[in-house]
């Protein structure tokens, strides 16, 4: 596996006040308690939670791919597909 270069998790979705309009709501994705952000504004809450879950999902997929390659059950195709997704997340494809 290739070393990752993205900001390590956990990431947290946090509601933010309106950006220019009082009625507008959005979400920031923070990577530490100082509210430093990976993403500064996302409109949809569901998208914010998906983005915030990315580091954990990446780690789980990486773990699953390793287990599949080591498995006695032939799961090479699935493991290769996971490897492709991980490479895409690293910006390699």
Chimera marker file (.cmm) of the C-alpha trace (Angstrom):
<marker_set name="trace">
<marker id="1" x="0.000" y="0.000" z="0.000" r="1" g="1" b="0" radius="0.5"/>
<marker id="2" x="1.086" y="3.557" z="-0.696" r="1" g="1" b="0" radius="0.5"/>
<marker id="3" x="1.504" y="6.009" z="2.163" r="1" g="1" b="0" radius="0.5"/>
<marker id="4" x="-1.324" y="8.488" z="2.377" r="1" g="1" b="0" radius="0.5"/>
<marker id="5" x="-0.722" y="12.219" z="2.244" r="1" g="1" b="0" radius="0.5"/>
<marker id="6" x="-4.121" y="13.488" z="3.311" r="1" g="1" b="0" radius="0.5"/>
<marker id="7" x="-4.986" y="15.005" z="6.668" r="1" g="1" b="0" radius="0.5"/>
<marker id="8" x="-5.390" y="12.222" z="9.214" r="1" g="1" b="0" radius="0.5"/>
<marker id="9" x="-8.733" y="11.686" z="10.896" r="1" g="1" b="0" radius="0.5"/>
<marker id="10" x="-10.909" y="11.782" z="12.733" r="1" g="1" b="0" radius="0.5"/>
<marker id="11" x="-12.788" y="14.518" z="10.925" r="1" g="1" b="0" radius="0.5"/>
<marker id="12" x="-15.938" y="16.046" z="12.392" r="1" g="1" b="0" radius="0.5"/>
<marker id="13" x="-18.882" y="17.715" z="10.639" r="1" g="1" b="0" radius="0.5"/>
<marker id="14" x="-19.912" y="20.934" z="12.393" r="1" g="1" b="0" radius="0.5"/>
<marker id="15" x="-22.829" y="23.210" z="11.577" r="1" g="1" b="0" radius="0.5"/>
<marker id="16" x="-21.830" y="26.766" z="10.654" r="1" g="1" b="0" radius="0.5"/>
<marker id="17" x="-23.875" y="29.973" z="10.656" r="1" g="1" b="0" radius="0.5"/>
<marker id="18" x="-25.065" y="31.563" z="7.441" r="1" g="1" b="0" radius="0.5"/>
<marker id="19" x="-22.447" y="32.582" z="4.918" r="1" g="1" b="0" radius="0.5"/>
<marker id="20" x="-23.786" y="35.974" z="3.834" r="1" g="1" b="0" radius="0.5"/>
<marker id="21" x="-27.445" y="35.227" z="4.591" r="1" g="1" b="0" radius="0.5"/>
<marker id="22" x="-28.872" y="34.611" z="8.055" r="1" g="1" b="0" radius="0.5"/>
<marker id="23" x="-31.159" y="31.826" z="6.769" r="1" g="1" b="0" radius="0.5"/>
<marker id="24" x="-28.388" y="29.945" z="4.993" r="1" g="1" b="0" radius="0.5"/>
<marker id="25" x="-26.882" y="26.997" z="6.828" r="1" g="1" b="0" radius="0.5"/>
<marker id="26" x="-23.892" y="24.893" z="6.035" r="1" g="1" b="0" radius="0.5"/>
<marker id="27" x="-21.315" y="22.589" z="7.544" r="1" g="1" b="0" radius="0.5"/>
<marker id="28" x="-17.562" y="22.691" z="8.056" r="1" g="1" b="0" radius="0.5"/>
<marker id="29" x="-15.365" y="19.587" z="8.291" r="1" g="1" b="0" radius="0.5"/>
<marker id="30" x="-12.879" y="20.031" z="11.145" r="1" g="1" b="0" radius="0.5"/>
<marker id="31" x="-9.817" y="17.903" z="11.793" r="1" g="1" b="0" radius="0.5"/>
<marker id="32" x="-8.978" y="19.070" z="15.303" r="1" g="1" b="0" radius="0.5"/>
<marker id="33" x="-10.497" y="20.715" z="18.378" r="1" g="1" b="0" radius="0.5"/>
<marker id="34" x="-9.264" y="24.153" z="17.239" r="1" g="1" b="0" radius="0.5"/>
<marker id="35" x="-11.765" y="23.862" z="14.373" r="1" g="1" b="0" radius="0.5"/>
<marker id="36" x="-9.087" y="23.864" z="11.702" r="1" g="1" b="0" radius="0.5"/>
<marker id="37" x="-10.865" y="22.719" z="8.587" r="1" g="1" b="0" radius="0.5"/>
<marker id="38" x="-10.364" y="20.173" z="5.854" r="1" g="1" b="0" radius="0.5"/>
<marker id="39" x="-13.435" y="21.604" z="4.100" r="1" g="1" b="0" radius="0.5"/>
<marker id="40" x="-14.704" y="25.047" z="5.012" r="1" g="1" b="0" radius="0.5"/>
<marker id="41" x="-18.253" y="24.872" z="3.662" r="1" g="1" b="0" radius="0.5"/>
<marker id="42" x="-20.641" y="22.136" z="2.534" r="1" g="1" b="0" radius="0.5"/>
<marker id="43" x="-24.316" y="22.899" z="1.931" r="1" g="1" b="0" radius="0.5"/>
<marker id="44" x="-25.859" y="19.496" z="2.626" r="1" g="1" b="0" radius="0.5"/>
<marker id="45" x="-25.581" y="17.847" z="6.037" r="1" g="1" b="0" radius="0.5"/>
<marker id="46" x="-25.534" y="14.347" z="4.513" r="1" g="1" b="0" radius="0.5"/>
<marker id="47" x="-22.561" y="15.345" z="2.326" r="1" g="1" b="0" radius="0.5"/>
<marker id="48" x="-20.765" y="16.793" z="5.361" r="1" g="1" b="0" radius="0.5"/>
<marker id="49" x="-21.148" y="13.542" z="7.304" r="1" g="1" b="0" radius="0.5"/>
<marker id="50" x="-19.976" y="11.483" z="4.318" r="1" g="1" b="0" radius="0.5"/>
<marker id="51" x="-16.873" y="13.644" z="3.927" r="1" g="1" b="0" radius="0.5"/>
<marker id="52" x="-16.189" y="13.508" z="7.674" r="1" g="1" b="0" radius="0.5"/>
<marker id="53" x="-16.355" y="9.697" z="7.569" r="1" g="1" b="0" radius="0.5"/>
<marker id="54" x="-13.784" y="9.481" z="4.744" r="1" g="1" b="0" radius="0.5"/>
<marker id="55" x="-10.675" y="8.782" z="6.875" r="1" g="1" b="0" radius="0.5"/>
<marker id="56" x="-12.422" y="5.970" z="8.774" r="1" g="1" b="0" radius="0.5"/>
<marker id="57" x="-13.838" y="4.491" z="5.566" r="1" g="1" b="0" radius="0.5"/>
<marker id="58" x="-10.402" y="4.628" z="3.938" r="1" g="1" b="0" radius="0.5"/>
<marker id="59" x="-8.826" y="2.822" z="6.912" r="1" g="1" b="0" radius="0.5"/>
<marker id="60" x="-11.522" y="0.129" z="6.906" r="1" g="1" b="0" radius="0.5"/>
<marker id="61" x="-11.220" y="-0.454" z="3.150" r="1" g="1" b="0" radius="0.5"/>
<marker id="62" x="-7.451" y="-0.707" z="3.482" r="1" g="1" b="0" radius="0.5"/>
<marker id="63" x="-7.873" y="-3.277" z="6.271" r="1" g="1" b="0" radius="0.5"/>
<marker id="64" x="-10.469" y="-5.227" z="4.250" r="1" g="1" b="0" radius="0.5"/>
<marker id="65" x="-8.226" y="-5.338" z="1.161" r="1" g="1" b="0" radius="0.5"/>
<marker id="66" x="-5.319" y="-6.701" z="3.202" r="1" g="1" b="0" radius="0.5"/>
<marker id="67" x="-7.584" y="-9.383" z="4.709" r="1" g="1" b="0" radius="0.5"/>
<marker id="68" x="-8.918" y="-10.319" z="1.266" r="1" g="1" b="0" radius="0.5"/>
<marker id="69" x="-5.430" y="-10.718" z="-0.211" r="1" g="1" b="0" radius="0.5"/>
<marker id="70" x="-4.479" y="-12.946" z="2.738" r="1" g="1" b="0" radius="0.5"/>
<marker id="71" x="-7.701" y="-14.961" z="2.673" r="1" g="1" b="0" radius="0.5"/>
<marker id="72" x="-7.851" y="-18.573" z="1.525" r="1" g="1" b="0" radius="0.5"/>
<marker id="73" x="-11.110" y="-17.681" z="-0.227" r="1" g="1" b="0" radius="0.5"/>
<marker id="74" x="-10.451" y="-16.218" z="-3.662" r="1" g="1" b="0" radius="0.5"/>
<marker id="75" x="-11.455" y="-12.573" z="-3.367" r="1" g="1" b="0" radius="0.5"/>
<marker id="76" x="-8.749" y="-11.147" z="-5.611" r="1" g="1" b="0" radius="0.5"/>
<marker id="77" x="-11.231" y="-9.290" z="-7.826" r="1" g="1" b="0" radius="0.5"/>
<marker id="78" x="-12.893" y="-7.567" z="-4.861" r="1" g="1" b="0" radius="0.5"/>
<marker id="79" x="-9.533" y="-6.769" z="-3.272" r="1" g="1" b="0" radius="0.5"/>
<marker id="80" x="-8.304" y="-5.294" z="-6.555" r="1" g="1" b="0" radius="0.5"/>
<marker id="81" x="-11.443" y="-3.135" z="-6.801" r="1" g="1" b="0" radius="0.5"/>
<marker id="82" x="-10.854" y="-1.863" z="-3.276" r="1" g="1" b="0" radius="0.5"/>
<marker id="83" x="-7.221" y="-1.145" z="-4.150" r="1" g="1" b="0" radius="0.5"/>
<marker id="84" x="-8.438" y="0.904" z="-7.126" r="1" g="1" b="0" radius="0.5"/>
<marker id="85" x="-10.757" y="2.931" z="-4.861" r="1" g="1" b="0" radius="0.5"/>
<marker id="86" x="-7.949" y="3.533" z="-2.379" r="1" g="1" b="0" radius="0.5"/>
<marker id="87" x="-5.655" y="4.683" z="-5.206" r="1" g="1" b="0" radius="0.5"/>
<marker id="88" x="-8.379" y="7.055" z="-6.394" r="1" g="1" b="0" radius="0.5"/>
<marker id="89" x="-8.665" y="8.476" z="-2.873" r="1" g="1" b="0" radius="0.5"/>
<marker id="90" x="-4.897" y="9.049" z="-2.891" r="1" g="1" b="0" radius="0.5"/>
<marker id="91" x="-5.158" y="10.846" z="-6.237" r="1" g="1" b="0" radius="0.5"/>
<marker id="92" x="-3.270" y="8.119" z="-8.084" r="1" g="1" b="0" radius="0.5"/>
<marker id="93" x="-5.913" y="7.238" z="-10.675" r="1" g="1" b="0" radius="0.5"/>
<link id1="1" id2="2" r="1" g="1" b="0" radius="0.2"/>
<link id1="2" id2="3" r="1" g="1" b="0" radius="0.2"/>
<link id1="3" id2="4" r="1" g="1" b="0" radius="0.2"/>
<link id1="4" id2="5" r="1" g="1" b="0" radius="0.2"/>
<link id1="5" id2="6" r="1" g="1" b="0" radius="0.2"/>
<link id1="6" id2="7" r="1" g="1" b="0" radius="0.2"/>
<link id1="7" id2="8" r="1" g="1" b="0" radius="0.2"/>
<link id1="8" id2="9" r="1" g="1" b="0" radius="0.2"/>
<link id1="9" id2="10" r="1" g="1" b="0" radius="0.2"/>
<link id1="10" id2="11" r="1" g="1" b="0" radius="0.2"/>
<link id1="11" id2="12" r="1" g="1" b="0" radius="0.2"/>
<link id1="12" id2="13" r="1" g="1" b="0" radius="0.2"/>
<link id1="13" id2="14" r="1" g="1" b="0" radius="0.2"/>
<link id1="14" id2="15" r="1" g="1" b="0" radius="0.2"/>
<link id1="15" id2="16" r="1" g="1" b="0" radius="0.2"/>
<link id1="16" id2="17" r="1" g="1" b="0" radius="0.2"/>
<link id1="17" id2="18" r="1" g="1" b="0" radius="0.2"/>
<link id1="18" id2="19" r="1" g="1" b="0" radius="0.2"/>
<link id1="19" id2="20" r="1" g="1" b="0" radius="0.2"/>
<link id1="20" id2="21" r="1" g="1" b="0" radius="0.2"/>
<link id1="21" id2="22" r="1" g="1" b="0" radius="0.2"/>
<link id1="22" id2="23" r="1" g="1" b="0" radius="0.2"/>
<link id1="23" id2="24" r="1" g="1" b="0" radius="0.2"/>
<link id1="24" id2="25" r="1" g="1" b="0" radius="0.2"/>
<link id1="25" id2="26" r="1" g="1" b="0" radius="0.2"/>
<link id1="26" id2="27" r="1" g="1" b="0" radius="0.2"/>
<link id1="27" id2="28" r="1" g="1" b="0" radius="0.2"/>
<link id1="28" id2="29" r="1" g="1" b="0" radius="0.2"/>
<link id1="29" id2="30" r="1" g="1" b="0" radius="0.2"/>
<link id1="30" id2="31" r="1" g="1" b="0" radius="0.2"/>
<link id1="31" id2="32" r="1" g="1" b="0" radius="0.2"/>
<link id1="32" id2="33" r="1" g="1" b="0" radius="0.2"/>
<link id1="33" id2="34" r="1" g="1" b="0" radius="0.2"/>
<link id1="34" id2="35" r="1" g="1" b="0" radius="0.2"/>
<link id1="35" id2="36" r="1" g="1" b="0" radius="0.2"/>
<link id1="36" id2="37" r="1" g="1" b="0" radius="0.2"/>
<link id1="37" id2="38" r="1" g="1" b="0" radius="0.2"/>
<link id1="38" id2="39" r="1" g="1" b="0" radius="0.2"/>
<link id1="39" id2="40" r="1" g="1" b="0" radius="0.2"/>
<link id1="40" id2="41" r="1" g="1" b="0" radius="0.2"/>
<link id1="41" id2="42" r="1" g="1" b="0" radius="0.2"/>
<link id1="42" id2="43" r="1" g="1" b="0" radius="0.2"/>
<link id1="43" id2="44" r="1" g="1" b="0" radius="0.2"/>
<link id1="44" id2="45" r="1" g="1" b="0" radius="0.2"/>
<link id1="45" id2="46" r="1" g="1" b="0" radius="0.2"/>
<link id1="46" id2="47" r="1" g="1" b="0" radius="0.2"/>
<link id1="47" id2="48" r="1" g="1" b="0" radius="0.2"/>
<link id1="48" id2="49" r="1" g="1" b="0" radius="0.2"/>
<link id1="49" id2="50" r="1" g="1" b="0" radius="0.2"/>
<link id1="50" id2="51" r="1" g="1" b="0" radius="0.2"/>
<link id1="51" id2="52" r="1" g="1" b="0" radius="0.2"/>
<link id1="52" id2="53" r="1" g="1" b="0" radius="0.2"/>
<link id1="53" id2="54" r="1" g="1" b="0" radius="0.2"/>
<link id1="54" id2="55" r="1" g="1" b="0" radius="0.2"/>
<link id1="55" id2="56" r="1" g="1" b="0" radius="0.2"/>
<link id1="56" id2="57" r="1" g="1" b="0" radius="0.2"/>
<link id1="57" id2="58" r="1" g="1" b="0" radius="0.2"/>
<link id1="58" id2="59" r="1" g="1" b="0" radius="0.2"/>
<link id1="59" id2="60" r="1" g="1" b="0" radius="0.2"/>
<link id1="60" id2="61" r="1" g="1" b="0" radius="0.2"/>
<link id1="61" id2="62" r="1" g="1" b="0" radius="0.2"/>
<link id1="62" id2="63" r="1" g="1" b="0" radius="0.2"/>
<link id1="63" id2="64" r="1" g="1" b="0" radius="0.2"/>
<link id1="64" id2="65" r="1" g="1" b="0" radius="0.2"/>
<link id1="65" id2="66" r="1" g="1" b="0" radius="0.2"/>
<link id1="66" id2="67" r="1" g="1" b="0" radius="0.2"/>
<link id1="67" id2="68" r="1" g="1" b="0" radius="0.2"/>
<link id1="68" id2="69" r="1" g="1" b="0" radius="0.2"/>
<link id1="69" id2="70" r="1" g="1" b="0" radius="0.2"/>
<link id1="70" id2="71" r="1" g="1" b="0" radius="0.2"/>
<link id1="71" id2="72" r="1" g="1" b="0" radius="0.2"/>
<link id1="72" id2="73" r="1" g="1" b="0" radius="0.2"/>
<link id1="73" id2="74" r="1" g="1" b="0" radius="0.2"/>
<link id1="74" id2="75" r="1" g="1" b="0" radius="0.2"/>
<link id1="75" id2="76" r="1" g="1" b="0" radius="0.2"/>
<link id1="76" id2="77" r="1" g="1" b="0" radius="0.2"/>
<link id1="77" id2="78" r="1" g="1" b="0" radius="0.2"/>
<link id1="78" id2="79" r="1" g="1" b="0" radius="0.2"/>
<link id1="79" id2="80" r="1" g="1" b="0" radius="0.2"/>
<link id1="80" id2="81" r="1" g="1" b="0" radius="0.2"/>
<link id1="81" id2="82" r="1" g="1" b="0" radius="0.2"/>
<link id1="82" id2="83" r="1" g="1" b="0" radius="0.2"/>
<link id1="83" id2="84" r="1" g="1" b="0" radius="0.2"/>
<link id1="84" id2="85" r="1" g="1" b="0" radius="0.2"/>
<link id1="85" id2="86" r="1" g="1" b="0" radius="0.2"/>
<link id1="86" id2="87" r="1" g="1" b="0" radius="0.2"/>
<link id1="87" id2="88" r="1" g="1" b="0" radius="0.2"/>
<link id1="88" id2="89" r="1" g="1" b="0" radius="0.2"/>
<link id1="89" id2="90" r="1" g="1" b="0" radius="0.2"/>
<link id1="90" id2="91" r="1" g="1" b="0" radius="0.2"/>
<link id1="91" id2="92" r="1" g="1" b="0" radius="0.2"/>
<link id1="92" id2="93" r="1" g="1" b="0" radius="0.2"/>
</marker_set>
